Amino acid sequence: MISAIGGELFPTSCRSTAATLRAICTTFAAVAGLAMQGILFNALGSHAAALSVLALSTLLAIPVVVLMLRETSHTELS
């Protein structure tokens, strides 16, 4: 989702740097997700249970999105 609205979150002068930082964070998040899946598989004994816990953990992002992302309509993006 952040990639889709990335052009509106950052001013023109910072968009390249922001895109690079988003790519780095995406890579680290992918590695962390795979590591967590392995840890949860060892703890729970099932890929289905581990993936269910990971899927449910995405619900924690809802308050972050609602509270942290700003509305950019009617705002000059420069």
C-alpha positions in Angstrom: 0.0 0.0 0.0 2.8 2.4 0.8 4.3 1.9 -2.7 1.0 2.8 -4.2 0.7 6.1 -2.4 4.4 6.8 -2.0 4.2 9.6 -4.6 1.8 11.5 -2.4 3.6 11.0 0.9 6.9 12.7 0.0 7.8 15.9 -1.7 9.3 15.7 -5.2 12.8 16.5 -3.9 12.7 13.5 -1.6 10.9 10.8 -3.6 13.9 9.0 -4.9 15.4 8.7 -1.4 12.1 7.7 0.0 11.6 5.0 -2.7 15.0 3.6 -1.8 14.3 3.5 1.9 10.9 1.8 1.2 12.7 -0.9 -0.8 15.2 -1.5 2.0 12.4 -1.7 4.6 10.5 -4.1 2.3 13.5 -6.3 2.0 14.1 -6.4 5.8 10.4 -7.0 6.4 10.4 -10.0 4.0 13.4 -11.5 5.8 11.8 -10.9 9.2 8.6 -12.5 8.0 10.3 -15.6 6.8 12.3 -15.8 10.0 9.1 -15.4 12.1 7.4 -18.1 10.1 10.2 -20.5 10.9 10.1 -19.6 14.6 6.4 -20.0 14.8 6.5 -23.3 12.8 8.9 -24.7 15.4 6.8 -23.4 18.3 3.4 -24.4 16.9 4.3 -27.4 14.8 2.2 -26.4 11.8 2.7 -24.2 8.8 -1.0 -23.4 8.8 -1.0 -22.2 12.4 2.2 -20.2 11.9 0.8 -18.5 8.8 -2.5 -17.9 10.5 -0.7 -16.0 13.4 1.3 -14.0 10.8 -1.8 -13.1 8.9 -3.7 -12.0 12.0 -0.7 -9.9 13.0 -1.3 -7.7 10.0 -4.4 -6.4 11.8 -2.0 -4.5 14.1 -1.1 -2.3 11.2 -4.6 -0.8 11.0 -4.2 1.7 13.9 -0.7 2.7 12.6 -2.2 3.5 9.1 -5.2 5.4 10.5 -3.1 7.4 13.0 0.1 8.0 11.1 -0.7 8.5 7.4 -1.8 12.0 6.6 -4.4 13.0 4.2 -2.9 14.8 1.1 -6.0 16.0 -0.7 -6.0 19.7 -1.4 -2.4 19.9 -0.3 0.4 21.2 -2.6 2.9 18.4 -3.0 5.6 20.6 -4.5 
